[in-house]
Amino acid sequence: MTKIIVTTRALSTDEQSRLTQITHGKYDVKTVSSLDAETDFSQVEIILIDTARREQLSILAPDSLRRFSNLKLIQSTRAGVDILNFEDIPASVTICGNIGAYGDQIAEHVFGMILYLARNLGVSNLTLSRGIWEIPKSMFLKGKTILVLGTGGIGESVGRIAVSFGMRTIGMNSSARPTPHFERIISLDKLDEVLGGSDVVVVTLPLTVKTFHLIDENKLRRMKPGAILINVSRGYVIEERSLYDHMRNNLEFKVASDVWWHYPKQGEKFAQKFPFFELYSFLGTPHDSGIVPETEEIAFQSAIENIGRFARDESLKGVMNRNDYLGLKELIVRAD
C-alpha cells in the first residue's frame, strides 16, 4: 500500500505534481481536510506543515498524533519550529525546519534596518519635516565589525552582504563550525569576548532553551554604547525589560526588531509591555522580513526538496534537536 504525505493546506496541481515527482511516486499526497474514516492513518509517514499558522497546528495535538502510528517526519515550511509542543511529539519523529529558505529575503531586510539606523535616516526625516536642518551622527559600515549570532541560512546570507560592504565579519554557532563569508567563527561560550568589539550585532538564532534570554542585561552592558542590535530571530532571545531599560539609559544604542514578545490575536491591537516606539533609536517591523512575493514558492520548493532527501534516505537539512526545545514553553510562560 502506498504511504501518505499529509499537507496542512491545499496544494495546487503543480505543487502536488512536484511533491509526487520528487518522492518518485512513493507517496500519495493528501490534505488534512481529505482525511476521512477510510484513511489508513498508519500509512502517514510525513506531515508538511506551516508552523507559523496556528490554525494548522491542531494536526499535531496529542489526540491527532496518536492516529499517526508510523509518522516519521514533520517538515515545516518555516525556518522556526519553536511554536511546536515537542513534549507531545514522539521522540521517533524527526522534526525539520526549513533552513535556508528565507536567508536572502531576511538578509536584505536586515541591511535595510542597519542602514536606516547607521545613517539615522528616521531622525533626519523627522527633523527635516519640522523645518530643522541638522546633520546627525552616523556610522560608516566599511571597516566596522558585524557579529552574527547564528550562521545558518539567514546568518550566512547576512555575512555575504556584510562582506560586500567591506565589514569585518564574526559569526557564532553552536559548534564553532566554519561558515562561508565569516572571517572568524566562535561558539556560544565565547560570546562575551566579542560583544564589546562589535559595531553591529545581528540575532538570527532559533529560539531554544539555550538561547532564551541569551541577550540579557549583562550582555547589553558589554556592547558598545553606539552599537546597533538587529533581531530577526525571536523576541524571547532578548530579555524585554533589560533591552528597554538599556535603550532608555543609553540613547546612542540603536535597535531594530522584526520579531516580538507579544503578538496580537485576531481583532487585537499590537502592543508590547514597554513603549519601544517612543524611542527614536528604535525601529520595528511586523515580522515580515522574509515576506516577498517569491517567498511562498521558494519556501515550498525548499521544504519538498528536504522531503525528497527523506524519500531517498539522504541526510536531511534543518533537523531539530528536541532537547533544545523541551521546557521552552514553560520558560516563556514564566517570562510573561
Contacts in CASP RR format, 6 or more apart in sequence:
PFRMAT RR
TARGET T0000
AUTHOR 0000-0000-0000
METHOD contacts of the structure
MODEL  1
MTKIIVTTRALSTDEQSRLTQITHGKYDVKTVSSLDAETDFSQVEIILID
TARREQLSILAPDSLRRFSNLKLIQSTRAGVDILNFEDIPASVTICGNIG
AYGDQIAEHVFGMILYLARNLGVSNLTLSRGIWEIPKSMFLKGKTILVLG
TGGIGESVGRIAVSFGMRTIGMNSSARPTPHFERIISLDKLDEVLGGSDV
VVVTLPLTVKTFHLIDENKLRRMKPGAILINVSRGYVIEERSLYDHMRNN
LEFKVASDVWWHYPKQGEKFAQKFPFFELYSFLGTPHDSGIVPETEEIAF
QSAIENIGRFARDESLKGVMNRNDYLGLKELIVRAD
1 40 0 8 1.000
1 43 0 8 1.000
2 25 0 8 1.000
2 26 0 8 1.000
2 27 0 8 1.000
2 28 0 8 1.000
2 43 0 8 1.000
3 26 0 8 1.000
3 27 0 8 1.000
3 28 0 8 1.000
3 43 0 8 1.000
3 44 0 8 1.000
3 45 0 8 1.000
4 27 0 8 1.000
4 28 0 8 1.000
4 29 0 8 1.000
4 30 0 8 1.000
4 39 0 8 1.000
4 40 0 8 1.000
4 43 0 8 1.000
4 44 0 8 1.000
4 45 0 8 1.000
4 46 0 8 1.000
5 19 0 8 1.000
5 23 0 8 1.000
5 27 0 8 1.000
5 28 0 8 1.000
5 29 0 8 1.000
5 30 0 8 1.000
5 44 0 8 1.000
5 45 0 8 1.000
5 46 0 8 1.000
5 47 0 8 1.000
5 48 0 8 1.000
5 307 0 8 1.000
6 30 0 8 1.000
6 31 0 8 1.000
6 32 0 8 1.000
6 35 0 8 1.000
6 44 0 8 1.000
6 46 0 8 1.000
6 47 0 8 1.000
6 48 0 8 1.000
6 59 0 8 1.000
7 19 0 8 1.000
7 29 0 8 1.000
7 30 0 8 1.000
7 31 0 8 1.000
7 32 0 8 1.000
7 47 0 8 1.000
7 48 0 8 1.000
7 49 0 8 1.000
8 31 0 8 1.000
8 32 0 8 1.000
8 47 0 8 1.000
8 48 0 8 1.000
8 49 0 8 1.000
8 50 0 8 1.000
8 53 0 8 1.000
8 56 0 8 1.000
8 59 0 8 1.000
9 31 0 8 1.000
9 50 0 8 1.000
9 56 0 8 1.000
10 31 0 8 1.000
10 33 0 8 1.000
11 19 0 8 1.000
11 29 0 8 1.000
11 31 0 8 1.000
15 300 0 8 1.000
16 29 0 8 1.000
18 301 0 8 1.000
18 304 0 8 1.000
19 27 0 8 1.000
19 29 0 8 1.000
19 48 0 8 1.000
19 304 0 8 1.000
19 307 0 8 1.000
20 27 0 8 1.000
20 29 0 8 1.000
22 304 0 8 1.000
22 305 0 8 1.000
22 307 0 8 1.000
22 308 0 8 1.000
22 311 0 8 1.000
23 307 0 8 1.000
23 308 0 8 1.000
23 311 0 8 1.000
24 311 0 8 1.000
24 312 0 8 1.000
26 311 0 8 1.000
27 45 0 8 1.000
27 46 0 8 1.000
27 311 0 8 1.000
30 39 0 8 1.000
32 56 0 8 1.000
32 59 0 8 1.000
35 41 0 8 1.000
41 67 0 8 1.000
41 68 0 8 1.000
41 69 0 8 1.000
42 68 0 8 1.000
42 69 0 8 1.000
42 70 0 8 1.000
43 70 0 8 1.000
44 67 0 8 1.000
44 68 0 8 1.000
44 70 0 8 1.000
44 71 0 8 1.000
45 70 0 8 1.000
45 71 0 8 1.000
45 72 0 8 1.000
45 73 0 8 1.000
46 71 0 8 1.000
46 72 0 8 1.000
46 73 0 8 1.000
46 74 0 8 1.000
46 75 0 8 1.000
46 307 0 8 1.000
46 310 0 8 1.000
47 59 0 8 1.000
47 60 0 8 1.000
47 68 0 8 1.000
47 71 0 8 1.000
47 73 0 8 1.000
47 74 0 8 1.000
47 75 0 8 1.000
48 75 0 8 1.000
48 77 0 8 1.000
48 303 0 8 1.000
48 304 0 8 1.000
48 307 0 8 1.000
49 56 0 8 1.000
49 57 0 8 1.000
49 59 0 8 1.000
49 60 0 8 1.000
49 74 0 8 1.000
49 75 0 8 1.000
49 76 0 8 1.000
49 77 0 8 1.000
50 56 0 8 1.000
50 76 0 8 1.000
50 77 0 8 1.000
50 78 0 8 1.000
51 57 0 8 1.000
51 76 0 8 1.000
51 77 0 8 1.000
51 78 0 8 1.000
51 80 0 8 1.000
51 81 0 8 1.000
51 83 0 8 1.000
51 84 0 8 1.000
51 97 0 8 1.000
52 78 0 8 1.000
52 83 0 8 1.000
54 83 0 8 1.000
57 83 0 8 1.000
57 84 0 8 1.000
58 64 0 8 1.000
60 74 0 8 1.000
60 84 0 8 1.000
60 85 0 8 1.000
60 88 0 8 1.000
60 89 0 8 1.000
61 88 0 8 1.000
62 88 0 8 1.000
65 71 0 8 1.000
65 88 0 8 1.000
65 89 0 8 1.000
65 90 0 8 1.000
71 90 0 8 1.000
71 93 0 8 1.000
72 92 0 8 1.000
72 93 0 8 1.000
72 94 0 8 1.000
72 310 0 8 1.000
73 93 0 8 1.000
73 94 0 8 1.000
73 95 0 8 1.000
73 96 0 8 1.000
73 307 0 8 1.000
73 310 0 8 1.000
73 316 0 8 1.000
74 84 0 8 1.000
74 89 0 8 1.000
74 93 0 8 1.000
74 94 0 8 1.000
74 95 0 8 1.000
74 96 0 8 1.000
75 96 0 8 1.000
75 97 0 8 1.000
75 98 0 8 1.000
75 303 0 8 1.000
75 306 0 8 1.000
75 307 0 8 1.000
75 310 0 8 1.000
76 95 0 8 1.000
76 96 0 8 1.000
76 97 0 8 1.000
76 98 0 8 1.000
76 303 0 8 1.000
77 98 0 8 1.000
77 101 0 8 1.000
77 299 0 8 1.000
77 300 0 8 1.000
77 303 0 8 1.000
78 97 0 8 1.000
78 98 0 8 1.000
78 102 0 8 1.000
78 299 0 8 1.000
79 97 0 8 1.000
79 98 0 8 1.000
79 99 0 8 1.000
79 100 0 8 1.000
79 101 0 8 1.000
79 102 0 8 1.000
79 154 0 8 1.000
79 206 0 8 1.000
80 97 0 8 1.000
80 98 0 8 1.000
80 206 0 8 1.000
80 207 0 8 1.000
81 95 0 8 1.000
81 97 0 8 1.000
81 206 0 8 1.000
81 320 0 8 1.000
81 325 0 8 1.000
82 206 0 8 1.000
82 207 0 8 1.000
82 208 0 8 1.000
82 234 0 8 1.000
82 325 0 8 1.000
82 328 0 8 1.000
84 95 0 8 1.000
84 325 0 8 1.000
85 329 0 8 1.000
86 95 0 8 1.000
86 322 0 8 1.000
86 325 0 8 1.000
86 326 0 8 1.000
86 328 0 8 1.000
87 326 0 8 1.000
87 327 0 8 1.000
87 329 0 8 1.000
89 95 0 8 1.000
89 322 0 8 1.000
91 322 0 8 1.000
94 310 0 8 1.000
94 316 0 8 1.000
94 319 0 8 1.000
95 319 0 8 1.000
95 320 0 8 1.000
95 322 0 8 1.000
96 306 0 8 1.000
96 316 0 8 1.000
96 317 0 8 1.000
96 318 0 8 1.000
96 319 0 8 1.000
96 320 0 8 1.000
97 318 0 8 1.000
97 320 0 8 1.000
98 299 0 8 1.000
98 302 0 8 1.000
98 303 0 8 1.000
98 306 0 8 1.000
98 318 0 8 1.000
99 152 0 8 1.000
99 153 0 8 1.000
99 317 0 8 1.000
99 318 0 8 1.000
100 152 0 8 1.000
100 153 0 8 1.000
100 154 0 8 1.000
100 302 0 8 1.000
100 317 0 8 1.000
101 298 0 8 1.000
101 299 0 8 1.000
101 302 0 8 1.000
101 303 0 8 1.000
102 153 0 8 1.000
102 154 0 8 1.000
102 289 0 8 1.000
102 290 0 8 1.000
102 295 0 8 1.000
102 298 0 8 1.000
102 299 0 8 1.000
103 153 0 8 1.000
103 154 0 8 1.000
103 155 0 8 1.000
103 156 0 8 1.000
103 157 0 8 1.000
103 290 0 8 1.000
104 157 0 8 1.000
105 289 0 8 1.000
105 290 0 8 1.000
105 291 0 8 1.000
105 292 0 8 1.000
105 294 0 8 1.000
105 295 0 8 1.000
105 298 0 8 1.000
106 154 0 8 1.000
106 157 0 8 1.000
106 158 0 8 1.000
106 204 0 8 1.000
106 232 0 8 1.000
106 258 0 8 1.000
106 289 0 8 1.000
106 290 0 8 1.000
107 154 0 8 1.000
107 155 0 8 1.000
107 157 0 8 1.000
107 158 0 8 1.000
107 159 0 8 1.000
107 160 0 8 1.000
107 161 0 8 1.000
108 161 0 8 1.000
109 232 0 8 1.000
109 258 0 8 1.000
109 285 0 8 1.000
109 288 0 8 1.000
109 289 0 8 1.000
109 290 0 8 1.000
110 158 0 8 1.000
110 161 0 8 1.000
110 202 0 8 1.000
110 230 0 8 1.000
110 232 0 8 1.000
110 289 0 8 1.000
111 158 0 8 1.000
111 161 0 8 1.000
111 165 0 8 1.000
113 230 0 8 1.000
113 256 0 8 1.000
113 258 0 8 1.000
113 283 0 8 1.000
113 285 0 8 1.000
114 141 0 8 1.000
114 200 0 8 1.000
114 202 0 8 1.000
114 228 0 8 1.000
114 230 0 8 1.000
114 256 0 8 1.000
115 121 0 8 1.000
115 141 0 8 1.000
116 122 0 8 1.000
116 256 0 8 1.000
116 283 0 8 1.000
117 228 0 8 1.000
117 254 0 8 1.000
117 255 0 8 1.000
117 256 0 8 1.000
117 281 0 8 1.000
117 283 0 8 1.000
118 138 0 8 1.000
118 139 0 8 1.000
118 140 0 8 1.000
118 141 0 8 1.000
118 200 0 8 1.000
118 228 0 8 1.000
119 138 0 8 1.000
119 139 0 8 1.000
120 136 0 8 1.000
120 137 0 8 1.000
120 138 0 8 1.000
122 280 0 8 1.000
123 136 0 8 1.000
123 280 0 8 1.000
124 134 0 8 1.000
124 135 0 8 1.000
124 136 0 8 1.000
126 280 0 8 1.000
127 133 0 8 1.000
127 134 0 8 1.000
127 136 0 8 1.000
139 199 0 8 1.000
139 228 0 8 1.000
141 165 0 8 1.000
141 166 0 8 1.000
141 167 0 8 1.000
141 200 0 8 1.000
142 165 0 8 1.000
142 166 0 8 1.000
142 167 0 8 1.000
143 166 0 8 1.000
143 167 0 8 1.000
143 168 0 8 1.000
144 167 0 8 1.000
144 168 0 8 1.000
144 199 0 8 1.000
144 200 0 8 1.000
145 167 0 8 1.000
145 168 0 8 1.000
145 169 0 8 1.000
145 170 0 8 1.000
145 197 0 8 1.000
145 198 0 8 1.000
145 199 0 8 1.000
145 200 0 8 1.000
146 158 0 8 1.000
146 159 0 8 1.000
146 162 0 8 1.000
146 167 0 8 1.000
146 168 0 8 1.000
146 169 0 8 1.000
146 170 0 8 1.000
146 198 0 8 1.000
146 199 0 8 1.000
146 200 0 8 1.000
146 201 0 8 1.000
146 202 0 8 1.000
147 170 0 8 1.000
147 171 0 8 1.000
147 172 0 8 1.000
147 194 0 8 1.000
147 195 0 8 1.000
147 198 0 8 1.000
147 200 0 8 1.000
147 201 0 8 1.000
147 202 0 8 1.000
148 155 0 8 1.000
148 158 0 8 1.000
148 159 0 8 1.000
148 162 0 8 1.000
148 169 0 8 1.000
148 170 0 8 1.000
148 171 0 8 1.000
148 172 0 8 1.000
148 182 0 8 1.000
148 202 0 8 1.000
148 204 0 8 1.000
149 171 0 8 1.000
149 172 0 8 1.000
149 191 0 8 1.000
149 201 0 8 1.000
149 202 0 8 1.000
149 203 0 8 1.000
149 204 0 8 1.000
149 205 0 8 1.000
149 214 0 8 1.000
149 233 0 8 1.000
150 171 0 8 1.000
150 172 0 8 1.000
150 173 0 8 1.000
150 203 0 8 1.000
150 204 0 8 1.000
150 205 0 8 1.000
151 171 0 8 1.000
151 172 0 8 1.000
151 173 0 8 1.000
151 177 0 8 1.000
151 179 0 8 1.000
151 182 0 8 1.000
151 185 0 8 1.000
151 204 0 8 1.000
152 173 0 8 1.000
152 179 0 8 1.000
152 204 0 8 1.000
153 204 0 8 1.000
154 204 0 8 1.000
154 232 0 8 1.000
155 171 0 8 1.000
155 202 0 8 1.000
155 204 0 8 1.000
156 179 0 8 1.000
156 180 0 8 1.000
156 181 0 8 1.000
158 202 0 8 1.000
158 204 0 8 1.000
159 169 0 8 1.000
159 181 0 8 1.000
159 182 0 8 1.000
160 180 0 8 1.000
160 181 0 8 1.000
162 169 0 8 1.000
162 181 0 8 1.000
163 169 0 8 1.000
163 181 0 8 1.000
167 200 0 8 1.000
168 183 0 8 1.000
169 181 0 8 1.000
169 182 0 8 1.000
169 183 0 8 1.000
169 184 0 8 1.000
170 182 0 8 1.000
170 183 0 8 1.000
170 184 0 8 1.000
170 185 0 8 1.000
170 186 0 8 1.000
170 194 0 8 1.000
170 198 0 8 1.000
171 179 0 8 1.000
171 182 0 8 1.000
171 184 0 8 1.000
171 185 0 8 1.000
171 186 0 8 1.000
172 185 0 8 1.000
172 186 0 8 1.000
172 187 0 8 1.000
172 188 0 8 1.000
172 190 0 8 1.000
172 191 0 8 1.000
172 194 0 8 1.000
173 179 0 8 1.000
173 185 0 8 1.000
173 187 0 8 1.000
174 187 0 8 1.000
174 188 0 8 1.000
174 210 0 8 1.000
175 187 0 8 1.000
176 185 0 8 1.000
176 186 0 8 1.000
176 187 0 8 1.000
176 190 0 8 1.000
177 185 0 8 1.000
178 185 0 8 1.000
179 185 0 8 1.000
186 193 0 8 1.000
186 194 0 8 1.000
188 210 0 8 1.000
188 214 0 8 1.000
191 214 0 8 1.000
191 219 0 8 1.000
192 219 0 8 1.000
192 222 0 8 1.000
195 201 0 8 1.000
195 219 0 8 1.000
195 222 0 8 1.000
195 223 0 8 1.000
196 222 0 8 1.000
196 223 0 8 1.000
196 224 0 8 1.000
196 227 0 8 1.000
197 224 0 8 1.000
198 223 0 8 1.000
198 224 0 8 1.000
198 227 0 8 1.000
199 224 0 8 1.000
199 226 0 8 1.000
199 227 0 8 1.000
199 228 0 8 1.000
200 227 0 8 1.000
200 228 0 8 1.000
200 229 0 8 1.000
200 230 0 8 1.000
201 223 0 8 1.000
201 227 0 8 1.000
201 228 0 8 1.000
201 229 0 8 1.000
201 230 0 8 1.000
202 230 0 8 1.000
202 232 0 8 1.000
203 215 0 8 1.000
203 229 0 8 1.000
203 230 0 8 1.000
203 231 0 8 1.000
203 232 0 8 1.000
203 233 0 8 1.000
203 237 0 8 1.000
203 238 0 8 1.000
204 232 0 8 1.000
204 233 0 8 1.000
205 211 0 8 1.000
205 214 0 8 1.000
205 233 0 8 1.000
205 237 0 8 1.000
206 233 0 8 1.000
206 234 0 8 1.000
206 320 0 8 1.000
206 324 0 8 1.000
207 233 0 8 1.000
207 234 0 8 1.000
207 235 0 8 1.000
207 236 0 8 1.000
207 237 0 8 1.000
207 328 0 8 1.000
208 324 0 8 1.000
208 325 0 8 1.000
208 328 0 8 1.000
209 324 0 8 1.000
209 325 0 8 1.000
209 326 0 8 1.000
209 327 0 8 1.000
209 328 0 8 1.000
209 331 0 8 1.000
210 324 0 8 1.000
211 233 0 8 1.000
211 237 0 8 1.000
212 236 0 8 1.000
212 237 0 8 1.000
212 328 0 8 1.000
212 331 0 8 1.000
212 332 0 8 1.000
212 335 0 8 1.000
213 236 0 8 1.000
213 237 0 8 1.000
213 238 0 8 1.000
213 239 0 8 1.000
213 331 0 8 1.000
213 335 0 8 1.000
214 237 0 8 1.000
214 238 0 8 1.000
215 229 0 8 1.000
215 237 0 8 1.000
215 238 0 8 1.000
215 239 0 8 1.000
215 242 0 8 1.000
215 243 0 8 1.000
216 238 0 8 1.000
216 239 0 8 1.000
216 242 0 8 1.000
217 239 0 8 1.000
217 242 0 8 1.000
217 245 0 8 1.000
217 246 0 8 1.000
220 242 0 8 1.000
220 243 0 8 1.000
220 246 0 8 1.000
220 253 0 8 1.000
221 246 0 8 1.000
223 229 0 8 1.000
223 253 0 8 1.000
225 250 0 8 1.000
225 252 0 8 1.000
225 253 0 8 1.000
226 250 0 8 1.000
226 252 0 8 1.000
226 253 0 8 1.000
226 254 0 8 1.000
227 253 0 8 1.000
227 254 0 8 1.000
228 254 0 8 1.000
228 255 0 8 1.000
228 256 0 8 1.000
229 238 0 8 1.000
229 253 0 8 1.000
229 254 0 8 1.000
229 255 0 8 1.000
229 256 0 8 1.000
230 255 0 8 1.000
230 256 0 8 1.000
230 257 0 8 1.000
231 237 0 8 1.000
231 238 0 8 1.000
231 255 0 8 1.000
231 256 0 8 1.000
231 257 0 8 1.000
231 258 0 8 1.000
231 259 0 8 1.000
232 257 0 8 1.000
232 258 0 8 1.000
232 259 0 8 1.000
232 289 0 8 1.000
233 259 0 8 1.000
234 259 0 8 1.000
235 257 0 8 1.000
235 259 0 8 1.000
235 260 0 8 1.000
235 261 0 8 1.000
236 261 0 8 1.000
236 331 0 8 1.000
236 332 0 8 1.000
236 335 0 8 1.000
240 261 0 8 1.000
240 272 0 8 1.000
240 273 0 8 1.000
240 274 0 8 1.000
240 335 0 8 1.000
241 273 0 8 1.000
241 274 0 8 1.000
243 255 0 8 1.000
244 274 0 8 1.000
244 275 0 8 1.000
244 276 0 8 1.000
246 253 0 8 1.000
247 253 0 8 1.000
247 255 0 8 1.000
247 276 0 8 1.000
247 279 0 8 1.000
247 281 0 8 1.000
247 282 0 8 1.000
248 279 0 8 1.000
251 281 0 8 1.000
252 281 0 8 1.000
253 281 0 8 1.000
254 281 0 8 1.000
254 282 0 8 1.000
254 283 0 8 1.000
255 276 0 8 1.000
255 281 0 8 1.000
255 282 0 8 1.000
255 283 0 8 1.000
256 282 0 8 1.000
256 283 0 8 1.000
256 284 0 8 1.000
256 285 0 8 1.000
257 276 0 8 1.000
257 282 0 8 1.000
257 283 0 8 1.000
257 284 0 8 1.000
257 285 0 8 1.000
258 284 0 8 1.000
258 285 0 8 1.000
258 286 0 8 1.000
258 287 0 8 1.000
258 288 0 8 1.000
258 289 0 8 1.000
259 287 0 8 1.000
260 272 0 8 1.000
260 287 0 8 1.000
261 272 0 8 1.000
261 273 0 8 1.000
261 335 0 8 1.000
261 336 0 8 1.000
262 271 0 8 1.000
262 272 0 8 1.000
262 273 0 8 1.000
262 336 0 8 1.000
263 270 0 8 1.000
263 287 0 8 1.000
264 270 0 8 1.000
264 271 0 8 1.000
270 286 0 8 1.000
276 282 0 8 1.000
276 284 0 8 1.000
277 284 0 8 1.000
306 316 0 8 1.000
306 317 0 8 1.000
306 318 0 8 1.000
308 314 0 8 1.000
309 315 0 8 1.000
309 316 0 8 1.000
309 317 0 8 1.000
310 316 0 8 1.000
END
